Amino acid sequence: MYNEYAFYLVKTEHYKEALFYLLKADAKEEDYRIKNNIALCYEALGDHEKADAYYREGMGLKKTKTLKDNYEKFKQDHP
């Protein structure tokens, strides 16, 4: 539930509010999609260290094409 609403917030670039809900969702369950969305928020908010950590956690759960692509783009943009 939190992730769906938070995903909408990410798409509308409300990253701080999205992060609030995503961290709640992450506390309830480990899901690669949640980790990916948290990483996207941290990246957009300029916290590259946390973004990197959440991308890696997500990849540890499931290496999807979307997650791999997001992480590769992140690494290119923030070497």
C-alpha positions, 0 to 999 in steps of 0.5 A: 500500500505505501509503495503504490502511493509512494511510487505515484509521489516519485513519478510526480517528483515529490521525493521527500514525501515519497521517501517517508512512505517508502521507508515505512514500507521498507520497514514492513517488508524487504522488496526490491521495488521498494529499495529501487524507489528509495534509491531513486528518491535519495538520488533525486535529493542528492544523497548519493551514498544512501542511493548507492546503498539502496540500489545495492540492497535491491540488486541483492534481492532481485536483479531486474532489468529496471533496477540494473538500468537505474543503477547503471545510470546512477553510476554513470551520473555519479562516478 
